[in-house]
Amino acid sequence: MSDWLAPQPLDGPYTDENAACRALVDNLVRRDGPPEAEVDRLTYSCGSDPGHTVVKMKTAAALAAPFLGALPIVVLRRGGAVPADSCTLALRKTDGWWLIGSDAFVCQGPVGTGHDFEGIEVDEISVVPLFPDRPRVLRYRYSRVEYLLSQAPGPGGRGRQEHRARRRQGFVMFCGLGASGRPSCTPPIPERFAPWSSKPVTLRFTTRPGGRLVISGPRQQQPDDLDDEEWARLLGEHLIQFP
């Protein structure tokens, strides 16, 4: 059985970031396909978010061959029942730009009753020697900033007061090259949980020869966000092999 952290090939290459944006928009349009009446009302605009209003770069990228550039990509979707911004990352090699995932994830906008994504904070984009016996990989570490609105009785039980809780959920992805020469990346791996109703949980990553990644954490502090099966699947040893 394959490991759920198995790296997946990226989409590309594209001649420039604009071509990558157009391809990403096409994928999102297909994803939002039914119903057609809804699609007809949707408008998409794509760009690199130069003002960092959705994706906040907390540090400059530290890149090295084969990854020569990294650019957060944001797609703004308007006109539907719920406006939502989607984000992904584009990586540049000598042969062009490659998209991490053909399907960007929602990174700003409502996702449920009182629960919104505020944006993305990029904590690290760097090329590092992850495994002692393997070529260096690109490590992409980011946080999804979310908030939850709730209401409680006001002072003296009169009226209602709105309360806004905010949290940062941390994720990491690893991208590399294998024998195919096509870049691939792991899915986003949870690294730091900040559950709404329990203590924060930070996981520890260690590596072993042969591309083995070991994820450990306090088993008794299972985050509210994960069920028993997901928590058990996350912890332990994973084989990371770039195809």
C-alpha positions as a LaTeX table, in Angstrom:
\begin{tabular}{lrrr}
\hline
Residue & $x$ (\AA) & $y$ (\AA) & $z$ (\AA) \\
\hline
Met1 & 0.00 & 0.00 & 0.00 \\
Ser2 & 1.39 & 3.38 & $-0.97$ \\
Asp3 & 2.18 & 5.98 & 1.67 \\
Trp4 & $-0.24$ & 8.90 & 1.76 \\
Leu5 & 2.78 & 11.24 & 1.90 \\
Ala6 & 4.11 & 9.96 & $-1.44$ \\
Pro7 & 5.24 & 12.95 & $-3.55$ \\
Gln8 & 2.97 & 13.82 & $-6.49$ \\
Pro9 & 4.28 & 15.17 & $-9.83$ \\
Leu10 & 3.80 & 18.89 & $-10.43$ \\
Asp11 & 1.96 & 20.42 & $-13.40$ \\
Gly12 & 4.14 & 22.03 & $-16.03$ \\
Pro13 & 6.38 & 23.28 & $-17.33$ \\
Tyr14 & 4.86 & 26.66 & $-18.19$ \\
Thr15 & 6.76 & 29.39 & $-20.00$ \\
Asp16 & 6.12 & 32.01 & $-17.30$ \\
Glu17 & 4.01 & 32.69 & $-14.23$ \\
Asn18 & 1.17 & 34.10 & $-16.36$ \\
Ala19 & 0.87 & 30.82 & $-18.27$ \\
Ala20 & 0.89 & 28.95 & $-14.95$ \\
Cys21 & $-1.89$ & 31.25 & $-13.71$ \\
Arg22 & $-4.03$ & 30.59 & $-16.78$ \\
Ala23 & $-3.63$ & 26.85 & $-16.35$ \\
Leu24 & $-4.58$ & 27.09 & $-12.68$ \\
Val25 & $-7.70$ & 29.11 & $-13.50$ \\
Asp26 & $-8.71$ & 26.51 & $-16.11$ \\
Asn27 & $-8.38$ & 23.79 & $-13.47$ \\
Leu28 & $-10.46$ & 25.73 & $-10.96$ \\
Val29 & $-13.16$ & 26.39 & $-13.57$ \\
Arg30 & $-13.35$ & 22.65 & $-14.25$ \\
Arg31 & $-13.47$ & 21.97 & $-10.52$ \\
Asp32 & $-16.33$ & 24.42 & $-10.05$ \\
Gly33 & $-18.08$ & 22.93 & $-13.09$ \\
Pro34 & $-21.57$ & 21.99 & $-11.92$ \\
Pro35 & $-23.91$ & 23.73 & $-11.86$ \\
Glu36 & $-23.28$ & 25.56 & $-15.14$ \\
Ala37 & $-25.46$ & 28.49 & $-14.11$ \\
Glu38 & $-23.11$ & 29.14 & $-11.18$ \\
Val39 & $-20.00$ & 28.92 & $-13.37$ \\
Asp40 & $-21.40$ & 31.49 & $-15.77$ \\
Arg41 & $-21.54$ & 34.02 & $-12.94$ \\
Leu42 & $-18.04$ & 33.36 & $-11.64$ \\
Thr43 & $-15.07$ & 35.51 & $-12.56$ \\
Tyr44 & $-11.47$ & 34.54 & $-11.89$ \\
Ser45 & $-8.38$ & 36.69 & $-11.74$ \\
Cys46 & $-4.93$ & 35.32 & $-11.09$ \\
Gly47 & $-1.67$ & 36.90 & $-10.05$ \\
Ser48 & 1.37 & 36.73 & $-7.84$ \\
Asp49 & $-0.18$ & 38.85 & $-5.06$ \\
Pro50 & 2.60 & 41.49 & $-5.15$ \\
Gly51 & 1.03 & 43.38 & $-2.24$ \\
His52 & 1.01 & 40.19 & $-0.13$ \\
Thr53 & $-2.56$ & 40.86 & 0.95 \\
Val54 & $-3.54$ & 37.16 & 0.91 \\
Val55 & $-0.11$ & 35.49 & 1.07 \\
Lys56 & 2.26 & 37.16 & 3.52 \\
Met57 & 5.93 & 36.34 & 2.94 \\
Lys58 & 7.56 & 36.37 & 6.37 \\
Thr59 & 11.00 & 35.59 & 4.96 \\
Ala60 & 12.82 & 35.69 & 1.64 \\
Ala61 & 13.19 & 32.43 & $-0.28$ \\
Ala62 & 16.61 & 30.77 & 0.02 \\
Leu63 & 16.87 & 28.81 & $-3.23$ \\
Ala64 & 19.49 & 26.73 & $-5.01$ \\
Ala65 & 19.57 & 24.48 & $-8.06$ \\
Pro66 & 17.43 & 22.89 & $-9.32$ \\
Phe67 & 14.85 & 25.31 & $-7.89$ \\
Leu68 & 15.63 & 28.80 & $-9.17$ \\
Gly69 & 12.44 & 30.62 & $-8.26$ \\
Ala70 & 9.39 & 30.33 & $-6.04$ \\
Leu71 & 6.24 & 32.42 & $-6.33$ \\
Pro72 & 2.98 & 32.22 & $-4.36$ \\
Ile73 & 0.04 & 32.26 & $-6.77$ \\
Val74 & $-3.41$ & 33.59 & $-5.80$ \\
Val75 & $-6.66$ & 33.14 & $-7.72$ \\
Leu76 & $-9.49$ & 35.48 & $-6.78$ \\
Arg77 & $-12.95$ & 34.03 & $-7.41$ \\
Arg78 & $-15.89$ & 36.40 & $-7.42$ \\
Gly79 & $-19.54$ & 36.30 & $-8.42$ \\
Gly80 & $-20.59$ & 33.07 & $-6.74$ \\
Ala81 & $-22.57$ & 32.55 & $-3.58$ \\
Val82 & $-19.35$ & 32.69 & $-1.54$ \\
Pro83 & $-16.27$ & 34.67 & $-2.65$ \\
Ala84 & $-13.09$ & 32.71 & $-2.05$ \\
Asp85 & $-9.40$ & 33.12 & $-2.82$ \\
Ser86 & $-7.30$ & 30.07 & $-3.65$ \\
Cys87 & $-3.53$ & 29.75 & $-3.27$ \\
Thr88 & $-0.70$ & 27.55 & $-4.42$ \\
Leu89 & 3.03 & 27.84 & $-5.07$ \\
Ala90 & 4.82 & 27.93 & $-8.43$ \\
Leu91 & 8.43 & 26.71 & $-8.66$ \\
Arg92 & 10.86 & 27.66 & $-11.44$ \\
Lys93 & 13.45 & 25.32 & $-12.92$ \\
Thr94 & 15.59 & 25.85 & $-16.00$ \\
Asp95 & 12.79 & 24.44 & $-18.18$ \\
Gly96 & 10.04 & 26.75 & $-16.87$ \\
Trp97 & 7.48 & 27.13 & $-14.09$ \\
Trp98 & 5.78 & 24.23 & $-12.32$ \\
Leu99 & 2.60 & 24.36 & $-10.21$ \\
Ile100 & 2.28 & 22.60 & $-6.88$ \\
Gly101 & $-1.07$ & 20.93 & $-7.38$ \\
Ser102 & $-3.46$ & 21.54 & $-10.25$ \\
Asp103 & $-6.09$ & 22.34 & $-7.65$ \\
Ala104 & $-5.30$ & 25.26 & $-5.34$ \\
Phe105 & $-6.82$ & 25.25 & $-1.85$ \\
Val106 & $-9.01$ & 27.98 & $-0.38$ \\
Cys107 & $-6.85$ & 30.34 & 1.64 \\
Gln108 & $-9.08$ & 33.35 & 2.23 \\
Gly109 & $-12.84$ & 33.56 & 2.62 \\
Pro110 & $-15.68$ & 31.81 & 4.46 \\
Val111 & $-15.52$ & 28.03 & 4.80 \\
Gly112 & $-18.41$ & 27.49 & 7.19 \\
Thr113 & $-20.68$ & 29.17 & 9.67 \\
Gly114 & $-18.54$ & 31.77 & 11.42 \\
His115 & $-15.31$ & 30.06 & 10.27 \\
Asp116 & $-13.09$ & 31.94 & 7.83 \\
Phe117 & $-9.59$ & 31.66 & 6.37 \\
Glu118 & $-7.77$ & 34.93 & 6.87 \\
Gly119 & $-4.82$ & 34.12 & 4.64 \\
Ile120 & $-1.46$ & 32.37 & 4.34 \\
Glu121 & 1.81 & 33.23 & 6.07 \\
Val122 & 4.88 & 31.76 & 4.37 \\
Asp123 & 7.41 & 30.91 & 7.07 \\
Glu124 & 10.10 & 29.31 & 4.89 \\
Ile125 & 10.98 & 28.45 & 1.29 \\
Ser126 & 14.47 & 26.99 & 1.22 \\
Val127 & 16.56 & 24.22 & $-0.31$ \\
Val128 & 17.87 & 21.97 & 2.47 \\
Pro129 & 19.70 & 18.64 & 2.92 \\
Leu130 & 16.71 & 16.78 & 4.32 \\
Phe131 & 18.06 & 13.23 & 4.03 \\
Pro132 & 21.75 & 12.50 & 4.70 \\
Asp133 & 22.13 & 10.23 & 1.64 \\
Arg134 & 19.87 & 12.02 & $-0.88$ \\
Pro135 & 20.02 & 15.22 & $-2.97$ \\
Arg136 & 18.75 & 18.39 & $-1.31$ \\
Val137 & 15.04 & 19.19 & $-1.41$ \\
Leu138 & 12.91 & 22.30 & $-1.27$ \\
Arg139 & 11.14 & 22.81 & 2.04 \\
Tyr140 & 7.98 & 24.93 & 1.92 \\
Arg141 & 6.68 & 25.80 & 5.38 \\
Tyr142 & 3.57 & 27.92 & 5.81 \\
Ser143 & 0.70 & 28.70 & 8.17 \\
Arg144 & $-2.99$ & 28.92 & 7.45 \\
Val145 & $-4.44$ & 31.72 & 9.55 \\
Glu146 & $-8.06$ & 31.12 & 10.48 \\
Tyr147 & $-10.62$ & 32.70 & 12.74 \\
Leu148 & $-13.88$ & 31.62 & 14.27 \\
Leu149 & $-16.71$ & 33.98 & 15.15 \\
Ser150 & $-19.07$ & 33.14 & 17.99 \\
Gln151 & $-21.60$ & 35.02 & 20.08 \\
Ala152 & $-22.16$ & 35.08 & 23.82 \\
Pro153 & $-24.51$ & 36.97 & 26.13 \\
Gly154 & $-23.45$ & 40.54 & 26.81 \\
Pro155 & $-22.77$ & 42.10 & 30.22 \\
Gly156 & $-25.54$ & 41.34 & 32.66 \\
Gly157 & $-27.09$ & 38.95 & 30.16 \\
Arg158 & $-28.21$ & 41.83 & 27.96 \\
Gly159 & $-27.78$ & 41.55 & 24.23 \\
Arg160 & $-25.10$ & 39.53 & 22.45 \\
Gln161 & $-21.35$ & 40.02 & 22.21 \\
Glu162 & $-19.31$ & 38.79 & 19.26 \\
His163 & $-16.11$ & 36.91 & 20.04 \\
Arg164 & $-13.39$ & 36.28 & 17.47 \\
Ala165 & $-10.88$ & 33.47 & 18.04 \\
Arg166 & $-7.78$ & 33.33 & 15.83 \\
Arg167 & $-5.36$ & 30.46 & 15.20 \\
Arg168 & $-2.36$ & 29.55 & 12.99 \\
Gln169 & $-2.19$ & 26.00 & 11.66 \\
Gly170 & 1.30 & 25.03 & 10.47 \\
Phe171 & 2.09 & 22.85 & 7.43 \\
Val172 & 5.21 & 21.76 & 5.59 \\
Met173 & 5.76 & 20.34 & 2.09 \\
Phe174 & 8.89 & 18.77 & 0.59 \\
Cys175 & 9.65 & 19.01 & $-3.13$ \\
Gly176 & 12.43 & 17.30 & $-5.05$ \\
Leu177 & 13.62 & 15.66 & $-8.25$ \\
Gly178 & 13.87 & 11.96 & $-8.96$ \\
Ala179 & 14.96 & 9.88 & $-11.92$ \\
Ser180 & 12.15 & 11.26 & $-14.12$ \\
Gly181 & 13.56 & 14.79 & $-13.91$ \\
Arg182 & 10.05 & 16.07 & $-13.19$ \\
Pro183 & 9.62 & 17.85 & $-9.84$ \\
Ser184 & 7.19 & 16.41 & $-7.32$ \\
Cys185 & 5.99 & 17.42 & $-3.85$ \\
Thr186 & 4.49 & 15.74 & $-0.84$ \\
Pro187 & 0.97 & 16.76 & 0.18 \\
Pro188 & 0.83 & 19.42 & 2.93 \\
Ile189 & 1.94 & 17.71 & 6.14 \\
Pro190 & 0.49 & 19.07 & 9.41 \\
Glu191 & 3.27 & 20.36 & 11.60 \\
Arg192 & 1.55 & 22.54 & 14.19 \\
Phe193 & $-2.05$ & 22.22 & 15.36 \\
Ala194 & $-3.91$ & 24.94 & 17.20 \\
Pro195 & $-7.29$ & 23.35 & 17.98 \\
Trp196 & $-10.14$ & 25.61 & 18.97 \\
Ser197 & $-10.90$ & 23.70 & 22.16 \\
Ser198 & $-7.66$ & 22.07 & 23.29 \\
Lys199 & $-3.95$ & 22.79 & 23.75 \\
Pro200 & $-1.67$ & 23.43 & 20.72 \\
Val201 & 0.21 & 20.38 & 19.43 \\
Thr202 & 3.58 & 20.56 & 17.65 \\
Leu203 & 4.93 & 17.51 & 15.82 \\
Arg204 & 8.61 & 16.56 & 15.52 \\
Phe205 & 10.25 & 15.52 & 12.25 \\
Thr206 & 13.38 & 13.38 & 12.07 \\
Thr207 & 14.98 & 11.74 & 9.03 \\
Arg208 & 16.80 & 8.49 & 8.39 \\
Pro209 & 18.82 & 7.23 & 5.41 \\
Gly210 & 16.86 & 5.92 & 2.46 \\
Gly211 & 14.35 & 8.78 & 2.37 \\
Arg212 & 12.60 & 7.83 & 5.58 \\
Leu213 & 10.76 & 10.60 & 7.44 \\
Val214 & 9.63 & 9.94 & 11.02 \\
Ile215 & 6.83 & 12.07 & 12.47 \\
Ser216 & 6.35 & 11.91 & 16.22 \\
Gly217 & 4.13 & 13.69 & 18.70 \\
Pro218 & 2.28 & 13.22 & 21.97 \\
Arg219 & $-0.23$ & 10.48 & 21.14 \\
Gln220 & $-2.36$ & 11.42 & 24.12 \\
Gln221 & $-2.79$ & 14.96 & 22.72 \\
Gln222 & $-4.71$ & 14.06 & 19.59 \\
Pro223 & $-5.91$ & 17.32 & 17.94 \\
Asp224 & $-9.64$ & 17.90 & 17.63 \\
Asp225 & $-9.16$ & 18.35 & 13.87 \\
Leu226 & $-8.19$ & 14.68 & 13.35 \\
Asp227 & $-10.04$ & 11.46 & 14.00 \\
Asp228 & $-8.30$ & 8.36 & 15.40 \\
Glu229 & $-7.45$ & 6.94 & 11.97 \\
Glu230 & $-6.00$ & 10.22 & 10.66 \\
Trp231 & $-3.90$ & 10.71 & 13.80 \\
Ala232 & $-2.52$ & 7.17 & 13.63 \\
Arg233 & $-1.78$ & 7.53 & 9.91 \\
Leu234 & 0.15 & 10.76 & 10.46 \\
Leu235 & 2.48 & 9.50 & 13.20 \\
Gly236 & 5.28 & 7.06 & 12.48 \\
Glu237 & 7.68 & 6.41 & 9.61 \\
His238 & 7.01 & 7.46 & 6.01 \\
Leu239 & 9.00 & 6.72 & 2.87 \\
Ile240 & 9.59 & 9.86 & 0.78 \\
Gln241 & 10.76 & 8.94 & $-2.72$ \\
Phe242 & 10.67 & 11.45 & $-5.55$ \\
Pro243 & 9.72 & 9.68 & $-8.81$ \\
\hline
\end{tabular}
